[in-house]
Amino acid sequence: MPQTDSSVVTLAEGPARAPLTTPTGLQACVTLRRRRLLVLGLNLTTILALAAGLWGVLAQDGDGIDGLDLALLACGLATLPWTVLGFWNAAIGFLLLRAGRPGMLAAAPHAAAGEGEAPLHVSTAVVMTLRNEDPARALSRLALVRESLERTGHGDAFRYHVLSDSDDPQVIRAEEAWVASWRAGLPGPEADRIRYRRRRDNAGYKAGNLQDFCAGSDADLMLPLDADSLMTGPAILRLVRIMQAHPRLGILQSLAVGAPASSAFARLFQFGMRHGMLPYTLGAAWWGAECGPFWGHNAVLRIAPFAAHCRLPPLRGGGAVLSHDQVEAVLMRRAGYEVRVLPIEEGSFEDNPPTLLDHLTRDARWCRGNLQYLRLPAMPGLEPMSRFQLAWAVLMFLNPPALTLALLLLPWRAATQDGPATGAAALTLAWLLLSLAPKLAGYAAVLADREVRAAHGGGVRFLAGMAAEIAASFLLLGASSVRLTGVMIGLAVGRAGLWTAQGRDTTGLRWGEAFRALGGVTLFGVLVCAALAVIAPALLAWSLPLTLGSLLSVPFAVLTAAPGAGRAMVRSGLCATREEIAPPWEIARLQAGRAEAAVS
């Protein structure tokens, strides 16, 4: 046989050409590349401008830049990436919202496939993962999901699975009894579509539970739900039809919003989160596109590639990944499937923490889980956007320690150096406005649309909720920054904390309990504010949006957890959502069930 020159590469053997479109064929890669370069340019320009402004303020005392100034500069720079990208996502999202349907399709071209009435020819497993949760509270929601899907006429395309990792004997018995009673109340064929499975250990946590299920499932798609999840049948059908129309779509995440709440804290928190998430997510989807987010629940996954490609790697040094969702998203994209979000507020709900302490506990869990990404082994073949997603999940937790350290350094600098307050005040105001940009964009979108305004109870009520939420958000920022800084210090010295079930219902909060949990946060606020009051009273006034939250963390926690405050907000409609004002059938049933439980 004649020998061939190994240096010659034939067309068939050559390197694969860069794809022209995303795996589903929905978007041209060159279009997405241009969008991403535009967003990168906007962010870098804004960050450099703000950094130059901060440098100028620090250098204006005439003594040049010293070590203290460099430390403050580093703190300021650490807060900019998250804040600036949030601003540009919100700005893009606001423009897309104002453009209507064309704007939405520019960010989410897959959404069109969910608008028709195409028959279903795929099977979907609706799964709820539990670990020592209140079975009645969680499983009544799953039963509502099933009933809502039955009302659509497509119920036979869905199966329901309760995947328990509970290890409390009393909870286990309650789970088994609830499922048995649920099945007993249904006709035979419908009861057969409900399954209960409990693992004897919690290996791999929730991600391990889902992987074990997928390994033995014959369904095409999976819809994972958390214990506080609720979705309507039409919203689920929309997701399934989109997945059915695009076989290279691996994960489709819905935009979950807060369900109507009776807790004052939850109402305040989710009012701002609700209105900020829509423009932020829409803007991020415009350029993030096929490398979208996965939040672990209220999403539809394609089971075969999820089981084959999304098993989590063990962490360097041992242990399992806790914040599994983002890792699963980048692994799904690496496997050649798209990960998309559907940025539409329609029929996908979750509960938000009912008290400040519950919120801080959840944030600590996320912080611990996201910082684990630093211990992930090398994962070759990831898309550049996927690597950015993982880095971004870590970088979001730079803000709390950076803000906390900056506040500690402010009295020191004020005592040792004189400098003009005008420039610093202007920079502080600019940073605060940038940090509020997603919420402000969402609020502006509502106020600009008469019908949407009316759906939220009218302009006056909406403006009142907006003012209350913005004030509360600054108190929350001050308290959570200090608390999360403490959590990160604990992680650095080996105090990881426990990964326990979340608090879901309002129970009130005693002053002593709040002070035990937040005494250190309060002490931080007292020390910083007292030092600034003595050294630089003018600087104290400008620092209040960042320091008042730690100073007032205890009364803020107690008052927003008080059942009476929540009832007053419900009666007045303050921070009411559209679903509270005009509840869909599923929300009305959920609220009726809560009322019956309260009476009994």
C-alpha positions in Angstrom: 0.0 0.0 0.0 1.3 3.5 -0.8 2.1 5.5 2.3 0.2 8.7 2.9 1.6 12.0 4.2 0.3 12.3 7.7 0.6 16.1 7.5 -2.0 16.3 4.8 -5.5 16.8 6.2 -8.4 15.9 4.0 -11.7 17.7 4.1 -13.4 14.7 5.8 -10.7 14.4 8.4 -10.2 18.1 9.1 -11.3 20.0 12.1 -15.0 20.6 12.4 -16.2 24.0 11.3 -17.7 26.4 13.8 -21.4 25.9 13.8 -23.5 28.6 12.0 -26.5 28.3 14.4 -27.2 27.2 17.9 -28.1 23.5 18.2 -31.8 24.1 17.7 -31.2 26.2 14.6 -33.1 29.1 16.3 -30.4 31.7 16.2 -27.3 32.5 14.1 -24.1 32.2 16.1 -22.7 35.4 14.5 -25.7 37.3 15.8 -25.2 36.1 19.3 -21.4 36.8 19.1 -22.2 40.4 18.2 -24.7 40.8 21.0 -22.2 39.4 23.5 -19.4 41.7 22.3 -21.8 44.6 22.6 -22.7 43.7 26.2 -19.1 43.2 27.0 -18.2 46.5 25.6 -21.0 48.3 27.5 -20.0 46.7 30.8 -16.3 47.3 30.5 -16.8 51.0 29.5 -19.1 51.5 32.4 -16.8 49.8 34.9 -13.8 51.7 33.7 -15.7 55.0 34.0 -16.8 54.3 37.5 -13.4 53.0 38.5 -11.8 56.2 37.1 -14.3 58.3 39.1 -13.5 56.4 42.3 -9.8 56.8 41.7 -10.3 60.5 41.2 -12.2 60.9 44.4 -9.6 58.9 46.4 -6.7 61.0 44.9 -8.3 64.4 45.5 -7.0 64.9 49.0 -3.6 65.9 47.6 -1.6 63.2 49.3 -1.8 60.7 46.4 -3.0 57.1 46.7 -1.9 55.1 49.7 -2.6 51.6 51.0 -5.9 52.6 52.5 -7.1 54.2 49.3 -6.0 51.1 47.4 -8.1 48.9 49.7 -11.1 51.1 49.2 -10.5 51.0 45.5 -10.4 47.2 45.5 -13.7 47.1 47.5 -15.3 49.4 45.0 -14.1 47.5 42.0 -15.3 44.2 43.5 -18.9 45.5 43.7 -18.9 46.8 40.1 -19.2 43.7 37.9 -22.4 42.4 39.4 -24.0 45.8 39.7 -23.1 47.0 36.2 -24.2 43.9 34.4 -27.5 44.1 36.4 -27.9 47.6 35.0 -27.3 46.7 31.4 -29.4 43.5 31.6 -32.2 45.6 33.0 -31.8 48.4 30.3 -31.9 45.8 27.5 -34.8 44.0 29.1 -36.8 47.2 29.5 -36.4 48.0 25.8 -37.5 44.5 24.9 -40.5 44.7 27.2 -41.6 48.0 25.6 -41.2 46.4 22.1 -43.8 43.8 23.1 -44.0 40.4 21.4 -41.1 41.1 18.9 -38.9 42.0 21.8 -39.7 38.9 23.7 -39.1 36.7 20.6 -35.8 38.5 20.0 -34.6 37.1 23.4 -36.6 33.9 23.4 -37.3 32.7 19.8 -38.3 29.3 21.1 -41.3 30.8 22.8 -43.3 30.7 19.6 -43.5 26.9 19.6 -45.5 27.0 22.9 -48.3 29.2 21.6 -50.3 26.7 19.6 -52.4 23.7 20.5 -50.1 21.0 19.1 -51.0 17.5 20.4 -48.5 16.0 22.8 -46.5 13.0 21.7 -43.9 13.0 24.6 -44.3 11.7 28.1 -43.4 13.9 31.1 -42.6 12.9 34.7 -43.6 15.5 37.2 -41.3 14.9 40.2 -41.2 16.5 43.6 -38.1 16.0 45.7 -38.6 16.1 49.5 -36.3 15.9 52.5 -38.0 16.3 55.9 -40.6 18.8 54.6 -44.2 19.1 55.8 -45.8 16.4 53.5 -49.3 17.9 53.6 -48.0 21.4 52.6 -45.8 20.1 49.8 -47.9 17.3 48.3 -51.1 19.3 48.3 -49.3 21.5 45.8 -48.3 18.5 43.7 -52.0 17.3 43.8 -53.0 20.8 42.5 -50.5 20.6 39.7 -52.0 17.2 38.7 -55.6 18.5 38.9 -54.7 21.5 36.8 -53.1 19.3 34.1 -56.2 17.1 34.1 -58.3 20.2 33.5 -56.4 20.8 30.3 -57.4 17.5 28.8 -53.8 16.3 28.5 -53.4 14.6 31.9 -52.6 11.2 30.4 -49.3 12.5 29.1 -48.0 13.1 32.7 -46.9 10.9 35.6 -46.3 12.0 39.1 -43.4 10.9 41.3 -42.7 11.8 45.0 -38.9 11.3 45.5 -38.2 11.4 49.2 -34.8 11.7 50.9 -36.4 12.1 54.3 -34.8 10.4 57.3 -37.2 11.6 60.1 -39.5 8.6 60.9 -42.5 10.7 61.6 -42.1 12.6 58.3 -41.7 9.3 56.4 -44.9 7.9 57.9 -46.8 11.1 57.0 -45.4 11.1 53.4 -46.5 7.5 52.9 -49.9 8.1 54.4 -50.5 11.2 52.4 -49.6 9.5 49.1 -51.7 6.5 50.0 -54.7 8.7 50.7 -54.2 10.7 47.5 -54.1 7.5 45.4 -57.1 6.0 47.2 -59.2 9.1 46.2 -58.6 8.6 42.5 -59.8 6.1 39.9 -57.5 3.2 39.3 -55.8 4.4 36.0 -55.2 7.9 37.5 -53.9 6.5 40.8 -51.5 4.3 38.9 -49.8 7.5 37.5 -48.7 8.5 41.0 -45.6 6.9 42.5 -43.7 7.3 45.8 -40.1 6.3 46.2 -37.8 6.9 49.2 -34.1 6.5 49.3 -32.5 5.2 52.4 -29.7 7.7 52.2 -29.2 11.2 50.9 -26.3 10.4 48.5 -25.7 13.3 46.2 -28.4 15.3 47.8 -31.2 16.5 45.5 -29.1 16.1 42.4 -28.3 12.5 43.3 -32.0 11.9 43.9 -32.9 13.1 40.5 -30.1 11.2 38.8 -31.2 8.0 40.5 -34.7 8.6 39.2 -33.6 9.4 35.6 -31.6 6.2 35.5 -34.8 4.1 35.8 -37.3 6.4 34.1 -38.8 5.7 30.6 -40.3 9.2 30.3 -39.0 11.6 27.7 -39.1 14.8 29.9 -38.9 15.6 33.6 -40.4 18.6 35.4 -38.7 18.9 38.9 -40.6 20.7 41.5 -39.5 21.9 45.0 -41.6 21.6 48.1 -42.9 25.1 47.6 -43.4 24.9 43.9 -46.8 25.4 42.1 -47.4 25.4 38.4 -50.5 25.7 36.3 -51.4 23.2 33.7 -51.4 25.7 30.7 -47.9 26.9 31.8 -46.6 23.3 31.9 -48.1 22.5 28.5 -46.4 25.6 27.0 -43.0 24.4 28.3 -43.6 20.8 27.1 -44.7 21.9 23.6 -41.6 24.0 23.2 -39.4 21.1 24.3 -41.3 18.8 21.9 -40.8 21.2 19.0 -37.0 21.5 19.6 -35.3 18.1 20.3 -32.0 19.8 20.8 -33.4 21.8 23.7 -32.1 20.1 26.9 -33.4 22.4 29.7 -36.2 25.0 29.5 -36.4 27.1 32.7 -39.7 28.9 33.5 -39.6 32.3 35.2 -40.9 31.4 38.7 -42.4 34.2 40.6 -43.5 34.5 44.2 -46.9 33.2 45.1 -49.2 35.6 47.0 -47.9 35.8 50.6 -49.3 36.8 54.0 -45.9 37.6 55.5 -44.8 41.2 55.5 -41.2 40.3 54.7 -42.1 38.0 51.9 -44.5 40.6 50.4 -41.8 43.3 50.4 -39.1 41.0 49.1 -41.0 39.3 46.3 -42.6 42.6 45.1 -39.1 43.9 44.2 -37.8 40.5 43.1 -40.9 40.0 40.9 -40.5 43.3 39.0 -36.7 43.1 38.8 -36.5 39.6 37.6 -38.5 40.0 34.4 -36.4 42.8 32.7 -33.2 41.3 34.1 -34.0 37.8 32.8 -35.2 39.1 29.5 -32.1 41.2 29.0 -29.8 38.3 30.0 -31.7 35.9 27.7 -31.1 38.3 24.7 -27.4 37.7 24.8 -27.0 34.6 27.0 -29.4 32.8 24.6 -28.6 29.0 24.4 -26.4 29.1 27.5 -29.2 30.0 29.8 -29.9 29.5 33.5 -31.2 26.5 35.4 -32.6 27.1 38.9 -33.2 23.5 39.8 -37.0 23.5 39.8 -40.0 24.7 37.7 -38.2 23.7 34.6 -38.5 20.9 32.0 -35.5 18.7 31.3 -34.8 16.1 28.6 -34.2 13.0 30.6 -31.9 11.0 28.3 -29.1 13.6 27.9 -29.6 14.7 31.5 -28.9 11.2 32.7 -26.1 10.6 30.3 -24.2 13.9 30.6 -25.3 15.8 33.7 -24.1 13.6 36.5 -22.1 15.9 38.8 -18.4 15.4 39.3 -17.0 15.0 42.9 -15.4 18.1 44.3 -11.7 18.4 44.7 -10.9 17.3 48.2 -14.1 15.3 48.5 -17.8 16.0 49.0 -20.8 16.6 46.7 -21.9 19.7 44.8 -24.7 21.4 46.7 -25.7 24.1 44.2 -26.2 21.6 41.4 -28.3 23.5 39.0 -25.7 25.7 37.3 -23.3 22.8 36.9 -26.0 20.7 35.3 -26.8 23.5 32.9 -23.2 23.9 31.7 -22.9 20.1 31.3 -26.1 19.9 29.3 -24.8 22.7 27.0 -21.4 20.9 26.7 -23.3 17.8 25.5 -24.7 19.8 22.5 -28.1 20.7 23.9 -29.4 24.2 24.5 -30.4 25.5 27.9 -33.0 28.3 27.6 -35.2 30.4 29.9 -38.8 31.3 29.0 -39.0 35.0 30.3 -42.7 35.1 30.6 -44.6 35.6 33.9 -47.1 32.8 33.5 -48.3 30.2 35.9 -45.0 29.3 37.6 -44.8 30.0 41.3 -42.7 29.5 44.4 -42.7 30.7 48.0 -40.2 33.2 49.3 -38.8 33.1 52.8 -41.3 34.4 55.3 -38.8 36.2 57.6 -35.5 38.0 57.4 -33.8 35.1 59.3 -35.2 32.6 56.8 -34.0 34.7 53.9 -30.5 35.0 55.4 -30.4 31.3 56.0 -31.3 30.6 52.4 -28.6 33.1 51.2 -26.0 31.4 53.4 -27.0 28.0 51.7 -26.6 29.5 48.3 -23.3 31.2 49.2 -21.9 27.9 50.5 -23.1 26.0 47.5 -21.9 28.6 44.9 -18.4 28.9 46.5 -18.0 25.2 46.0 -17.6 25.9 42.3 -14.0 27.0 43.2 -13.4 23.3 44.0 -14.8 21.9 40.8 -12.4 19.8 38.8 -11.3 20.9 35.4 -14.2 20.3 32.9 -12.9 20.4 29.4 -15.1 21.3 26.5 -17.3 23.9 28.2 -18.5 26.8 26.2 -17.0 30.2 27.0 -20.5 31.4 28.2 -20.7 28.4 30.4 -17.4 29.2 32.1 -18.7 32.7 32.6 -21.9 31.4 34.2 -19.9 29.4 36.8 -17.5 32.3 37.5 -20.5 34.6 37.8 -22.1 32.4 40.4 -19.0 32.9 42.5 -18.5 36.6 41.7 -22.0 37.5 42.9 -20.8 36.8 46.5 -18.0 39.4 46.2 -20.4 42.2 46.9 -21.2 41.4 50.6 -17.5 41.3 51.9 -16.5 44.2 49.7 -19.3 46.4 51.0 -18.7 45.4 54.6 -14.9 46.0 54.4 -15.5 49.4 52.7 -17.8 50.5 55.5 -15.2 49.4 58.1 -12.5 51.4 56.3 -14.6 54.6 55.9 -14.2 55.9 59.5 -10.4 55.2 59.3 -10.0 57.1 56.1 -12.2 60.0 57.3 -10.0 60.2 60.4 -6.7 60.2 58.6 -7.4 62.0 55.4 -9.4 65.0 54.3 -11.3 64.8 51.0 -14.2 66.4 49.3 -17.5 64.8 50.0 -19.2 65.9 46.8 -17.5 63.4 44.5 -17.9 60.5 46.9 -21.6 61.3 47.3 -22.1 61.4 43.6 -20.4 58.0 43.1 -22.5 56.6 46.0 -25.7 57.8 44.4 -24.7 56.4 41.0 -23.9 53.0 42.5 -27.2 52.9 44.4 -29.1 53.7 41.2 -27.2 51.1 39.3 -28.0 48.5 42.0 -31.7 49.4 41.8 -31.8 49.3 38.0 -33.5 45.9 37.5 -36.3 46.9 39.9 -36.7 50.4 38.6 -36.9 49.0 35.0 -39.6 46.6 36.1 -41.5 49.3 37.9 -41.2 51.7 35.0 -42.6 49.0 32.6 -45.7 48.6 34.8 -46.3 52.3 35.2 -45.9 52.8 31.5 -48.7 50.4 30.6 -52.3 51.3 31.7 -53.6 47.7 31.6 -50.7 46.3 33.5 -51.0 49.1 36.1 -54.6 48.3 36.6 -53.8 44.6 37.0 -51.6 45.6 40.0 -54.3 47.6 41.7 -53.8 51.0 40.1 -51.0 53.5 40.0 -51.3 54.9 43.5 -51.3 51.5 45.2 -48.4 50.4 43.0 -46.3 53.4 43.8 -46.9 52.9 47.5 -45.7 49.3 47.2 -42.7 50.5 45.2 -41.7 53.0 47.9 -42.1 50.5 50.7 -40.1 47.9 48.8 -37.2 50.2 48.0 -36.9 51.3 51.6 -37.0 47.7 52.7 -34.4 46.6 50.1 -31.8 49.0 51.6 -32.4 47.6 55.1 -32.1 44.1 53.7 -28.9 45.0 51.8 -27.2 46.3 54.9 -28.2 43.4 57.1 -27.5 40.7 54.5 -24.1 42.1 53.5 -22.7 41.9 57.1 -24.3 38.5 57.7 -23.0 36.9 54.5 -19.6 38.3 55.2 -19.7 36.4 58.5 -20.8 33.3 56.7 -17.9 33.5 54.2 -15.4 34.0 57.1 -16.9 30.9 58.7 -16.4 28.9 55.5 -12.8 30.1 55.2 -12.0 28.7 58.7 -13.9 25.5 58.1 -17.3 26.2 59.6 -19.6 25.1 56.8 -22.9 25.0 58.6 -25.8 22.6 57.9 -27.9 22.2 54.7 -31.3 21.9 56.3 -34.9 22.2 55.1 -36.0 25.8 54.6 -38.6 27.7 56.7 -41.7 28.1 54.6 -44.5 29.5 56.8 -44.9 32.7 58.9 -44.6 32.0 62.6 -43.6 35.4 64.0 -40.2 36.2 65.6 -39.4 37.0 69.2 -37.1 39.9 70.0 -34.7 37.7 71.9 -34.5 35.2 69.0 -33.8 38.0 66.5 -31.1 39.6 68.7 -29.3 36.3 69.2 -29.2 35.8 65.5 -28.5 39.4 64.5 -26.6 40.8 67.5 -23.3 40.8 65.6 -24.9 42.5 62.7 -26.3 45.2 64.9 -23.0 45.7 66.7 -21.3 46.2 63.4 -23.8 48.9 62.5 -23.5 50.6 65.9 -19.7 50.8 65.7 -19.5 52.1 62.1 -22.3 54.6 62.6 -20.9 55.9 65.9 -17.4 56.3 64.5 -18.7 58.2 61.4 -21.0 60.3 63.7 -17.9 61.5 65.6 -15.5 61.7 62.7 -17.5 62.7 59.7 -21.2 63.4 60.3 -21.8 64.3 56.6 -20.3 61.0 55.5 -22.6 59.2 58.0 -25.7 60.6 56.3 -24.5 59.3 52.9 -23.6 55.9 54.3 -27.1 55.3 55.8 -28.5 53.4 52.8 -25.7 50.8 53.5 -25.4 51.0 57.3 -29.0 51.5 58.4 -29.9 47.9 57.6 -27.3 46.5 60.0 -28.2 49.1 62.6 -31.9 48.3 62.5 -31.6 44.6 61.6 -33.3 43.3 64.8 -36.4 45.5 64.7 -36.7 45.1 60.9 -36.6 41.3 61.3 -39.2 41.3 64.1 -41.6 43.8 62.6 -41.6 42.2 59.1 -42.2 38.8 60.7 -45.2 39.9 62.8 -48.4 38.3 61.6 -50.3 41.6 62.3 -48.0 43.5 59.9 -48.6 40.9 57.2 -52.4 41.0 57.7 -52.4 44.8 57.5 -50.5 44.7 54.2 -52.9 42.1 52.9 -55.9 44.2 53.9 -54.5 47.4 52.3 -53.2 45.6 49.2 -49.7 46.9 49.8 -47.2 45.0 47.6 -49.9 42.9 46.1 -49.1 40.9 43.0 -51.5 40.4 40.1 -52.3 36.8 41.2 -53.4 38.1 44.6 -55.7 40.7 43.1 -57.1 38.3 40.4 -56.0 34.8 41.5 -56.0 32.1 38.9 -57.8 28.9 39.7 -54.7 27.2 41.2 -53.8 30.1 43.5 -57.4 30.3 44.6 -57.4 26.6 45.5 -54.1 27.0 47.3 -55.4 29.9 49.4 -58.6 28.1 50.2 -56.6 25.1 51.4 -54.6 27.4 53.7 -57.7 28.9 55.1 -59.2 25.5 55.8 -55.9 24.4 57.5 -55.9 27.5 59.6 -59.5 26.9 60.8 -58.8 23.2 61.6 
